[in-house]
Amino acid sequence: MSNKMRKGRTSRISRRVKHAWSYGPVLRLVDNVHGGQDAKTAAEDGLVLMPWFVRMSSTRLENDQRLFACVQDNLRGSVSALNEAFGQLTELDARVRALAGRVAEIVPANLKAAGGAEQHLSQEAVAVRRAREHRARVEACQSQVSAARGQQQSLVGTCLKLRAEIVEEFELAQAVSERMRHYYSRRICTYARRLGRGRATSSDLEFRLDSAAWTTAPCPWLPLGLDARLSTPIVAASHKVNIDMKES
Protein backbone atom coordinates (compact mmCIF):
# COMPACT_ATOMS: atom_id res chain seq x y z
CA MET A 1 0.00 0.00 0.00
CA SER A 2 1.29 3.42 -0.87
CA ASN A 3 2.49 5.71 1.89
CA LYS A 4 0.19 8.32 0.51
CA MET A 5 -3.16 7.35 2.00
CA ARG A 6 -6.59 8.36 0.81
CA LYS A 7 -8.25 11.17 2.65
CA GLY A 8 -9.83 9.94 5.86
CA ARG A 9 -8.03 6.58 5.82
CA THR A 10 -5.40 5.35 8.26
CA SER A 11 -2.37 3.28 7.35
CA ARG A 12 -2.79 -0.49 7.62
CA ILE A 13 -0.04 -0.62 10.27
CA SER A 14 -1.90 1.65 12.69
CA ARG A 15 -5.36 0.39 11.76
CA ARG A 16 -6.73 -0.92 15.05
CA VAL A 17 -9.33 -0.06 17.67
CA LYS A 18 -8.27 3.19 19.24
CA HIS A 19 -8.03 3.57 23.01
CA ALA A 20 -9.91 6.86 23.07
CA TRP A 21 -12.77 5.22 24.94
CA SER A 22 -10.75 4.55 28.12
CA TYR A 23 -12.59 4.93 31.42
CA GLY A 24 -10.19 6.61 33.83
CA PRO A 25 -10.50 7.78 37.45
CA VAL A 26 -11.60 11.30 36.53
CA LEU A 27 -14.64 10.07 34.62
CA ARG A 28 -15.44 7.58 37.36
CA LEU A 29 -15.47 10.45 39.85
CA VAL A 30 -17.70 12.55 37.59
CA ASP A 31 -20.21 9.71 37.17
CA ASN A 32 -20.26 9.00 40.91
CA VAL A 33 -20.85 12.67 41.64
CA HIS A 34 -23.75 12.81 39.18
CA GLY A 35 -25.20 9.66 40.68
CA GLY A 36 -24.92 11.05 44.21
CA GLN A 37 -26.52 14.38 43.28
CA ASP A 38 -29.43 12.73 41.48
CA ALA A 39 -29.94 10.28 44.35
CA LYS A 40 -30.81 13.23 46.59
CA THR A 41 -33.42 14.66 44.23
CA ALA A 42 -34.74 11.77 42.13
CA ALA A 43 -36.48 9.86 44.94
CA GLU A 44 -37.29 6.43 43.51
CA ASP A 45 -37.32 7.38 39.82
CA GLY A 46 -36.14 4.65 37.44
CA LEU A 47 -32.83 4.89 35.62
CA VAL A 48 -34.34 5.39 32.18
CA LEU A 49 -36.15 8.50 33.44
CA MET A 50 -32.98 10.19 34.59
CA PRO A 51 -31.77 13.07 32.36
CA TRP A 52 -28.17 11.94 32.83
CA PHE A 53 -28.97 8.45 31.53
CA VAL A 54 -30.89 9.89 28.58
CA ARG A 55 -27.95 12.17 27.77
CA MET A 56 -25.41 9.32 27.93
CA SER A 57 -27.58 7.06 25.76
CA SER A 58 -28.18 9.81 23.22
CA THR A 59 -24.50 10.73 23.10
CA ARG A 60 -23.55 7.12 22.49
CA LEU A 61 -26.14 6.84 19.71
CA GLU A 62 -24.93 10.05 18.05
CA ASN A 63 -21.30 8.94 18.19
CA ASP A 64 -22.18 5.55 16.76
CA GLN A 65 -24.14 7.08 13.89
CA ARG A 66 -21.28 9.49 13.24
CA LEU A 67 -18.85 6.56 13.13
CA PHE A 68 -20.98 4.71 10.57
CA ALA A 69 -21.41 7.81 8.42
CA CYS A 70 -17.67 8.52 8.51
CA VAL A 71 -16.76 4.99 7.42
CA GLN A 72 -19.39 5.11 4.68
CA ASP A 73 -18.01 8.41 3.42
CA ASN A 74 -14.41 7.17 3.48
CA LEU A 75 -15.36 4.07 1.51
CA ARG A 76 -17.41 5.90 -1.10
CA GLY A 77 -14.68 5.64 -3.74
CA SER A 78 -13.99 1.96 -3.08
CA VAL A 79 -17.69 1.09 -3.10
CA SER A 80 -18.19 2.91 -6.38
CA ALA A 81 -15.19 1.13 -7.91
CA LEU A 82 -16.47 -2.24 -6.69
CA ASN A 83 -19.95 -1.65 -8.15
CA GLU A 84 -18.40 -0.67 -11.47
CA ALA A 85 -16.06 -3.68 -11.57
CA PHE A 86 -18.84 -6.09 -10.59
CA GLY A 87 -21.11 -4.62 -13.27
CA GLN A 88 -18.39 -5.14 -15.89
CA LEU A 89 -17.85 -8.69 -14.64
CA THR A 90 -21.55 -9.48 -14.93
CA GLU A 91 -21.61 -8.22 -18.53
CA LEU A 92 -18.45 -10.16 -19.33
CA ASP A 93 -19.93 -13.36 -17.89
CA ALA A 94 -22.80 -13.06 -20.36
CA ARG A 95 -20.35 -12.48 -23.23
CA VAL A 96 -18.28 -15.53 -22.28
CA ARG A 97 -21.40 -17.70 -22.20
CA ALA A 98 -22.39 -16.46 -25.64
CA LEU A 99 -18.90 -17.03 -27.07
CA ALA A 100 -18.65 -20.49 -25.55
CA GLY A 101 -22.01 -21.32 -27.09
CA ARG A 102 -20.75 -20.24 -30.51
CA VAL A 103 -17.69 -22.45 -30.17
CA ALA A 104 -19.82 -25.45 -29.23
CA GLU A 105 -22.11 -24.85 -32.22
CA ILE A 106 -19.36 -24.97 -34.85
CA VAL A 107 -20.24 -27.92 -37.12
CA PRO A 108 -17.66 -30.36 -38.51
CA ALA A 109 -16.08 -29.42 -41.82
CA ASN A 110 -17.41 -31.01 -45.02
CA LEU A 111 -14.16 -32.05 -46.69
CA LYS A 112 -15.84 -32.68 -50.08
CA ALA A 113 -17.62 -29.31 -50.35
CA ALA A 114 -15.82 -27.69 -53.28
CA GLY A 115 -16.58 -24.13 -54.35
CA GLY A 116 -17.29 -23.07 -57.92
CA ALA A 117 -13.72 -21.90 -58.42
CA GLU A 118 -12.29 -25.10 -56.97
CA GLN A 119 -13.55 -27.61 -59.55
CA HIS A 120 -10.08 -27.91 -61.02
CA LEU A 121 -8.61 -28.95 -57.66
CA SER A 122 -8.17 -32.51 -56.53
CA GLN A 123 -10.33 -33.92 -53.73
CA GLU A 124 -7.30 -33.94 -51.45
CA ALA A 125 -6.62 -30.26 -52.06
CA VAL A 126 -10.26 -29.34 -51.40
CA ALA A 127 -10.19 -31.35 -48.17
CA VAL A 128 -7.08 -29.52 -47.01
CA ARG A 129 -8.74 -26.15 -47.65
CA ARG A 130 -11.95 -27.10 -45.82
CA ALA A 131 -9.99 -28.47 -42.87
CA ARG A 132 -7.87 -25.30 -42.70
CA GLU A 133 -10.94 -23.05 -42.83
CA HIS A 134 -12.70 -25.10 -40.15
CA ARG A 135 -9.66 -25.01 -37.88
CA ALA A 136 -9.37 -21.25 -38.34
CA ARG A 137 -13.01 -20.72 -37.30
CA VAL A 138 -12.57 -22.89 -34.23
CA GLU A 139 -9.33 -21.21 -33.17
CA ALA A 140 -10.77 -17.73 -33.71
CA CYS A 141 -13.72 -18.46 -31.41
CA GLN A 142 -11.53 -20.19 -28.85
CA SER A 143 -9.17 -17.22 -28.87
CA GLN A 144 -12.06 -14.86 -28.13
CA VAL A 145 -13.23 -17.08 -25.28
CA SER A 146 -9.69 -17.27 -23.86
CA ALA A 147 -9.26 -13.48 -24.02
CA ALA A 148 -12.63 -12.90 -22.36
CA ARG A 149 -11.79 -15.34 -19.58
CA GLY A 150 -8.52 -13.52 -19.02
CA GLN A 151 -10.51 -10.31 -18.56
CA GLN A 152 -12.82 -12.21 -16.21
CA GLN A 153 -9.87 -13.27 -14.06
CA SER A 154 -8.60 -9.70 -13.90
CA LEU A 155 -12.01 -8.33 -12.87
CA VAL A 156 -12.46 -11.06 -10.26
CA GLY A 157 -9.09 -10.08 -8.79
CA THR A 158 -10.15 -6.43 -8.69
CA CYS A 159 -13.45 -7.31 -7.00
CA LEU A 160 -11.71 -9.49 -4.42
CA LYS A 161 -9.25 -6.74 -3.56
CA LEU A 162 -11.94 -4.07 -3.20
CA ARG A 163 -14.20 -6.40 -1.24
CA ALA A 164 -11.40 -7.19 1.21
CA GLU A 165 -10.68 -3.48 1.70
CA ILE A 166 -14.35 -2.65 2.35
CA VAL A 167 -14.97 -5.58 4.68
CA GLU A 168 -11.80 -4.78 6.65
CA GLU A 169 -12.97 -1.23 7.26
CA PHE A 170 -16.47 -2.43 8.16
CA GLU A 171 -15.15 -4.96 10.68
CA LEU A 172 -12.89 -2.34 12.24
CA ALA A 173 -15.89 -0.02 12.59
CA GLN A 174 -17.81 -2.86 14.24
CA ALA A 175 -15.02 -3.25 16.79
CA VAL A 176 -14.94 0.50 17.49
CA SER A 177 -18.73 0.54 17.92
CA GLU A 178 -18.56 -2.34 20.38
CA ARG A 179 -15.82 -0.64 22.38
CA MET A 180 -17.94 2.50 22.43
CA ARG A 181 -20.91 0.51 23.74
CA HIS A 182 -18.75 -1.00 26.46
CA TYR A 183 -17.44 2.45 27.42
CA TYR A 184 -20.88 3.99 27.85
CA SER A 185 -22.17 0.87 29.61
CA ARG A 186 -19.45 1.21 32.24
CA ARG A 187 -20.21 4.88 32.76
CA ILE A 188 -23.92 4.21 33.18
CA CYS A 189 -23.20 1.29 35.51
CA THR A 190 -21.08 3.51 37.77
CA TYR A 191 -23.77 6.17 37.80
CA ALA A 192 -26.55 3.62 38.48
CA ARG A 193 -24.69 2.03 41.41
CA ARG A 194 -24.28 5.41 43.08
CA LEU A 195 -27.84 6.42 42.25
CA GLY A 196 -29.23 3.27 43.84
CA ARG A 197 -27.21 3.43 47.04
CA GLY A 198 -29.60 3.44 49.97
CA ARG A 199 -32.64 2.39 47.93
CA ALA A 200 -34.74 -0.55 49.07
CA THR A 201 -34.73 -2.02 45.56
CA SER A 202 -32.61 -1.43 42.49
CA SER A 203 -34.58 -3.44 39.92
CA ASP A 204 -35.52 -0.27 38.04
CA LEU A 205 -31.83 0.65 37.77
CA GLU A 206 -30.97 -2.32 35.58
CA PHE A 207 -30.16 -1.53 31.98
CA ARG A 208 -28.60 -2.91 28.82
CA LEU A 209 -27.10 -1.02 25.91
CA ASP A 210 -27.63 -3.21 22.87
CA SER A 211 -25.15 -3.38 20.03
CA ALA A 212 -25.94 -1.01 17.17
CA ALA A 213 -28.18 -2.70 14.61
CA TRP A 214 -25.72 -2.16 11.75
CA THR A 215 -22.96 -4.04 13.59
CA THR A 216 -24.95 -7.29 13.61
CA ALA A 217 -25.96 -7.09 9.94
CA PRO A 218 -23.90 -8.05 6.85
CA CYS A 219 -21.64 -5.41 5.33
CA PRO A 220 -24.12 -3.06 3.61
CA TRP A 221 -21.76 -1.86 0.87
CA LEU A 222 -21.27 -5.12 -1.05
CA PRO A 223 -23.29 -5.53 -4.28
CA LEU A 224 -26.04 -8.13 -4.22
CA GLY A 225 -24.77 -11.40 -5.67
CA LEU A 226 -21.08 -10.49 -5.35
CA ASP A 227 -20.08 -13.24 -2.92
CA ALA A 228 -21.93 -15.91 -4.88
CA ARG A 229 -20.14 -14.84 -8.07
CA LEU A 230 -16.69 -14.67 -6.47
CA SER A 231 -17.12 -18.18 -5.10
CA THR A 232 -17.66 -19.52 -8.64
CA PRO A 233 -14.39 -20.76 -10.20
CA ILE A 234 -13.34 -19.60 -13.64
CA VAL A 235 -12.69 -22.47 -16.07
CA ALA A 236 -9.36 -21.83 -17.72
CA ALA A 237 -9.92 -24.00 -20.78
CA SER A 238 -12.54 -23.27 -23.40
CA HIS A 239 -15.44 -25.58 -24.19
CA LYS A 240 -14.52 -28.72 -26.11
CA VAL A 241 -15.64 -28.50 -29.72
CA ASN A 242 -16.16 -31.05 -32.43
CA ILE A 243 -13.21 -30.74 -34.79
CA ASP A 244 -13.94 -33.96 -36.69
CA MET A 245 -14.13 -33.76 -40.46
CA LYS A 246 -17.08 -35.01 -42.45
CA GLU A 247 -16.35 -36.98 -45.58
CA SER A 248 -19.66 -36.13 -47.18
C-alpha positions in Angstrom: 0.0 0.0 0.0 1.3 3.4 -0.9 2.5 5.7 1.9 0.2 8.3 0.5 -3.2 7.4 2.0 -6.6 8.4 0.8 -8.3 11.2 2.7 -9.8 9.9 5.9 -8.0 6.6 5.8 -5.4 5.3 8.3 -2.4 3.3 7.3 -2.8 -0.5 7.6 0.0 -0.6 10.3 -1.9 1.6 12.7 -5.4 0.4 11.8 -6.7 -0.9 15.0 -9.3 -0.1 17.7 -8.3 3.2 19.2 -8.0 3.6 23.0 -9.9 6.9 23.1 -12.8 5.2 24.9 -10.8 4.6 28.1 -12.6 4.9 31.4 -10.2 6.6 33.8 -10.5 7.8 37.5 -11.6 11.3 36.5 -14.6 10.1 34.6 -15.4 7.6 37.4 -15.5 10.4 39.9 -17.7 12.5 37.6 -20.2 9.7 37.2 -20.3 9.0 40.9 -20.9 12.7 41.6 -23.8 12.8 39.2 -25.2 9.7 40.7 -24.9 11.1 44.2 -26.5 14.4 43.3 -29.4 12.7 41.5 -29.9 10.3 44.3 -30.8 13.2 46.6 -33.4 14.7 44.2 -34.7 11.8 42.1 -36.5 9.9 44.9 -37.3 6.4 43.5 -37.3 7.4 39.8 -36.1 4.6 37.4 -32.8 4.9 35.6 -34.3 5.4 32.2 -36.2 8.5 33.4 -33.0 10.2 34.6 -31.8 13.1 32.4 -28.2 11.9 32.8 -29.0 8.5 31.5 -30.9 9.9 28.6 -27.9 12.2 27.8 -25.4 9.3 27.9 -27.6 7.1 25.8 -28.2 9.8 23.2 -24.5 10.7 23.1 -23.6 7.1 22.5 -26.1 6.8 19.7 -24.9 10.1 18.1 -21.3 8.9 18.2 -22.2 5.6 16.8 -24.1 7.1 13.9 -21.3 9.5 13.2 -18.9 6.6 13.1 -21.0 4.7 10.6 -21.4 7.8 8.4 -17.7 8.5 8.5 -16.8 5.0 7.4 -19.4 5.1 4.7 -18.0 8.4 3.4 -14.4 7.2 3.5 -15.4 4.1 1.5 -17.4 5.9 -1.1 -14.7 5.6 -3.7 -14.0 2.0 -3.1 -17.7 1.1 -3.1 -18.2 2.9 -6.4 -15.2 1.1 -7.9 -16.5 -2.2 -6.7 -20.0 -1.7 -8.1 -18.4 -0.7 -11.5 -16.1 -3.7 -11.6 -18.8 -6.1 -10.6 -21.1 -4.6 -13.3 -18.4 -5.1 -15.9 -17.9 -8.7 -14.6 -21.6 -9.5 -14.9 -21.6 -8.2 -18.5 -18.4 -10.2 -19.3 -19.9 -13.4 -17.9 -22.8 -13.1 -20.4 -20.4 -12.5 -23.2 -18.3 -15.5 -22.3 -21.4 -17.7 -22.2 -22.4 -16.5 -25.6 -18.9 -17.0 -27.1 -18.7 -20.5 -25.5 -22.0 -21.3 -27.1 -20.8 -20.2 -30.5 -17.7 -22.5 -30.2 -19.8 -25.4 -29.2 -22.1 -24.8 -32.2 -19.4 -25.0 -34.9 -20.2 -27.9 -37.1 -17.7 -30.4 -38.5 -16.1 -29.4 -41.8 -17.4 -31.0 -45.0 -14.2 -32.1 -46.7 -15.8 -32.7 -50.1 -17.6 -29.3 -50.4 -15.8 -27.7 -53.3 -16.6 -24.1 -54.3 -17.3 -23.1 -57.9 -13.7 -21.9 -58.4 -12.3 -25.1 -57.0 -13.6 -27.6 -59.5 -10.1 -27.9 -61.0 -8.6 -28.9 -57.7 -8.2 -32.5 -56.5 -10.3 -33.9 -53.7 -7.3 -33.9 -51.4 -6.6 -30.3 -52.1 -10.3 -29.3 -51.4 -10.2 -31.4 -48.2 -7.1 -29.5 -47.0 -8.7 -26.2 -47.7 -11.9 -27.1 -45.8 -10.0 -28.5 -42.9 -7.9 -25.3 -42.7 -10.9 -23.1 -42.8 -12.7 -25.1 -40.2 -9.7 -25.0 -37.9 -9.4 -21.3 -38.3 -13.0 -20.7 -37.3 -12.6 -22.9 -34.2 -9.3 -21.2 -33.2 -10.8 -17.7 -33.7 -13.7 -18.5 -31.4 -11.5 -20.2 -28.9 -9.2 -17.2 -28.9 -12.1 -14.9 -28.1 -13.2 -17.1 -25.3 -9.7 -17.3 -23.9 -9.3 -13.5 -24.0 -12.6 -12.9 -22.4 -11.8 -15.3 -19.6 -8.5 -13.5 -19.0 -10.5 -10.3 -18.6 -12.8 -12.2 -16.2 -9.9 -13.3 -14.1 -8.6 -9.7 -13.9 -12.0 -8.3 -12.9 -12.5 -11.1 -10.3 -9.1 -10.1 -8.8 -10.2 -6.4 -8.7 -13.5 -7.3 -7.0 -11.7 -9.5 -4.4 -9.2 -6.7 -3.6 -11.9 -4.1 -3.2 -14.2 -6.4 -1.2 -11.4 -7.2 1.2 -10.7 -3.5 1.7 -14.3 -2.7 2.3 -15.0 -5.6 4.7 -11.8 -4.8 6.6 -13.0 -1.2 7.3 -16.5 -2.4 8.2 -15.1 -5.0 10.7 -12.9 -2.3 12.2 -15.9 0.0 12.6 -17.8 -2.9 14.2 -15.0 -3.2 16.8 -14.9 0.5 17.5 -18.7 0.5 17.9 -18.6 -2.3 20.4 -15.8 -0.6 22.4 -17.9 2.5 22.4 -20.9 0.5 23.7 -18.8 -1.0 26.5 -17.4 2.4 27.4 -20.9 4.0 27.9 -22.2 0.9 29.6 -19.4 1.2 32.2 -20.2 4.9 32.8 -23.9 4.2 33.2 -23.2 1.3 35.5 -21.1 3.5 37.8 -23.8 6.2 37.8 -26.5 3.6 38.5 -24.7 2.0 41.4 -24.3 5.4 43.1 -27.8 6.4 42.2 -29.2 3.3 43.8 -27.2 3.4 47.0 -29.6 3.4 50.0 -32.6 2.4 47.9 -34.7 -0.5 49.1 -34.7 -2.0 45.6 -32.6 -1.4 42.5 -34.6 -3.4 39.9 -35.5 -0.3 38.0 -31.8 0.6 37.8 -31.0 -2.3 35.6 -30.2 -1.5 32.0 -28.6 -2.9 28.8 -27.1 -1.0 25.9 -27.6 -3.2 22.9 -25.1 -3.4 20.0 -25.9 -1.0 17.2 -28.2 -2.7 14.6 -25.7 -2.2 11.8 -23.0 -4.0 13.6 -25.0 -7.3 13.6 -26.0 -7.1 9.9 -23.9 -8.0 6.9 -21.6 -5.4 5.3 -24.1 -3.1 3.6 -21.8 -1.9 0.9 -21.3 -5.1 -1.1 -23.3 -5.5 -4.3 -26.0 -8.1 -4.2 -24.8 -11.4 -5.7 -21.1 -10.5 -5.4 -20.1 -13.2 -2.9 -21.9 -15.9 -4.9 -20.1 -14.8 -8.1 -16.7 -14.7 -6.5 -17.1 -18.2 -5.1 -17.7 -19.5 -8.6 -14.4 -20.8 -10.2 -13.3 -19.6 -13.6 -12.7 -22.5 -16.1 -9.4 -21.8 -17.7 -9.9 -24.0 -20.8 -12.5 -23.3 -23.4 -15.4 -25.6 -24.2 -14.5 -28.7 -26.1 -15.6 -28.5 -29.7 -16.2 -31.1 -32.4 -13.2 -30.7 -34.8 -13.9 -34.0 -36.7 -14.1 -33.8 -40.5 -17.1 -35.0 -42.5 -16.4 -37.0 -45.6 -19.7 -36.1 -47.2 
